[in-house]
Amino acid sequence: MLDLCKTVLNGVHEDKSLFRKELIKSISWLNQEDQEKFQNWVRERFRNEYADVIDEILNTKYQFAS
């Protein structure tokens, strides 16, 4: 599932609103361990492009899966 989430974000990264939507969805699908790995990957891969979206989503207390 982690690899699928990475693939999806790589595929939509040119559209900010779609990136935001898929980032939220991806995190909600992952277990706690994979969420941490995914969040680290997202920060590394997209921080220059979408720092504002990443900060908003990853610093918000959504009801993600555990």
Phi and psi in degrees as GROMACS dihedral restraints (atoms count N, CA, C in turn):
[ dihedral_restraints ]
;  ai    aj    ak    al  type     phi  dphi    fc
    3     4     5     6     1   -59.9    20    10
    4     5     6     7     1   -45.3    20    10
    6     7     8     9     1   -64.4    20    10
    7     8     9    10     1   -37.1    20    10
    9    10    11    12     1   -63.1    20    10
   10    11    12    13     1   -44.0    20    10
   12    13    14    15     1   -62.1    20    10
   13    14    15    16     1   -40.1    20    10
   15    16    17    18     1   -64.5    20    10
   16    17    18    19     1   -42.8    20    10
   18    19    20    21     1   -61.6    20    10
   19    20    21    22     1   -44.1    20    10
   21    22    23    24     1   -61.8    20    10
   22    23    24    25     1   -48.2    20    10
   24    25    26    27     1   -63.6    20    10
   25    26    27    28     1   -39.0    20    10
   27    28    29    30     1   -61.4    20    10
   28    29    30    31     1   -32.9    20    10
   30    31    32    33     1   -77.6    20    10
   31    32    33    34     1   -23.9    20    10
   33    34    35    36     1  -112.6    20    10
   34    35    36    37     1     7.9    20    10
   36    37    38    39     1   -65.7    20    10
   37    38    39    40     1   -11.4    20    10
   39    40    41    42     1   -84.6    20    10
   40    41    42    43     1    -9.1    20    10
   42    43    44    45     1  -118.6    20    10
   43    44    45    46     1   108.8    20    10
   45    46    47    48     1   -59.7    20    10
   46    47    48    49     1   -44.0    20    10
   48    49    50    51     1   -69.1    20    10
   49    50    51    52     1   -37.2    20    10
   51    52    53    54     1   -69.4    20    10
   52    53    54    55     1   -38.6    20    10
   54    55    56    57     1   -58.6    20    10
   55    56    57    58     1   -46.5    20    10
   57    58    59    60     1   -60.6    20    10
   58    59    60    61     1   -48.3    20    10
   60    61    62    63     1   -59.9    20    10
   61    62    63    64     1   -47.0    20    10
   63    64    65    66     1   -71.1    20    10
   64    65    66    67     1   -30.3    20    10
   66    67    68    69     1   -64.1    20    10
   67    68    69    70     1   -46.3    20    10
   69    70    71    72     1   -61.5    20    10
   70    71    72    73     1   -47.3    20    10
   72    73    74    75     1   -62.4    20    10
   73    74    75    76     1   -44.1    20    10
   75    76    77    78     1   -61.3    20    10
   76    77    78    79     1   -44.8    20    10
   78    79    80    81     1   -63.8    20    10
   79    80    81    82     1   -36.7    20    10
   81    82    83    84     1   -68.4    20    10
   82    83    84    85     1   -22.8    20    10
   84    85    86    87     1   -84.4    20    10
   85    86    87    88     1   -20.6    20    10
   87    88    89    90     1   -92.0    20    10
   88    89    90    91     1   149.1    20    10
   90    91    92    93     1   -75.2    20    10
   91    92    93    94     1   171.9    20    10
   93    94    95    96     1   -56.5    20    10
   94    95    96    97     1   -45.2    20    10
   96    97    98    99     1   -63.1    20    10
   97    98    99   100     1   -46.2    20    10
   99   100   101   102     1   -70.5    20    10
  100   101   102   103     1   -30.1    20    10
  102   103   104   105     1   -59.6    20    10
  103   104   105   106     1   -44.6    20    10
  105   106   107   108     1   -63.1    20    10
  106   107   108   109     1   -45.4    20    10
  108   109   110   111     1   -61.6    20    10
  109   110   111   112     1   -44.0    20    10
  111   112   113   114     1   -64.5    20    10
  112   113   114   115     1   -44.6    20    10
  114   115   116   117     1   -62.3    20    10
  115   116   117   118     1   -40.6    20    10
  117   118   119   120     1   -62.7    20    10
  118   119   120   121     1   -43.8    20    10
  120   121   122   123     1   -62.4    20    10
  121   122   123   124     1   -44.6    20    10
  123   124   125   126     1   -60.9    20    10
  124   125   126   127     1   -45.5    20    10
  126   127   128   129     1   -61.2    20    10
  127   128   129   130     1   -43.0    20    10
  129   130   131   132     1   -67.5    20    10
  130   131   132   133     1   -46.3    20    10
  132   133   134   135     1   -75.2    20    10
  133   134   135   136     1   -37.2    20    10
  135   136   137   138     1  -120.8    20    10
  136   137   138   139     1     7.1    20    10
  138   139   140   141     1   -59.9    20    10
  139   140   141   142     1   -35.0    20    10
  141   142   143   144     1   -73.7    20    10
  142   143   144   145     1   -28.3    20    10
  144   145   146   147     1   -89.0    20    10
  145   146   147   148     1   -42.2    20    10
  147   148   149   150     1  -135.5    20    10
  148   149   150   151     1    43.0    20    10
  150   151   152   153     1   -55.8    20    10
  151   152   153   154     1   -39.2    20    10
  153   154   155   156     1   -65.0    20    10
  154   155   156   157     1   -44.6    20    10
  156   157   158   159     1   -66.8    20    10
  157   158   159   160     1   -44.6    20    10
  159   160   161   162     1   -60.9    20    10
  160   161   162   163     1   -47.0    20    10
  162   163   164   165     1   -61.1    20    10
  163   164   165   166     1   -43.3    20    10
  165   166   167   168     1   -60.4    20    10
  166   167   168   169     1   -50.4    20    10
  168   169   170   171     1   -74.4    20    10
  169   170   171   172     1   -47.2    20    10
  171   172   173   174     1   -76.8    20    10
  172   173   174   175     1   -17.3    20    10
  174   175   176   177     1  -100.9    20    10
  175   176   177   178     1     4.2    20    10
  177   178   179   180     1   -98.4    20    10
  178   179   180   181     1   141.5    20    10
  180   181   182   183     1   -87.7    20    10
  181   182   183   184     1    74.2    20    10
  183   184   185   186     1   -76.5    20    10
  184   185   186   187     1   164.4    20    10
  186   187   188   189     1   -86.1    20    10
  187   188   189   190     1    76.1    20    10
  189   190   191   192     1   -83.5    20    10
  190   191   192   193     1   159.9    20    10
  192   193   194   195     1   -64.7    20    10
  193   194   195   196     1   154.4    20    10
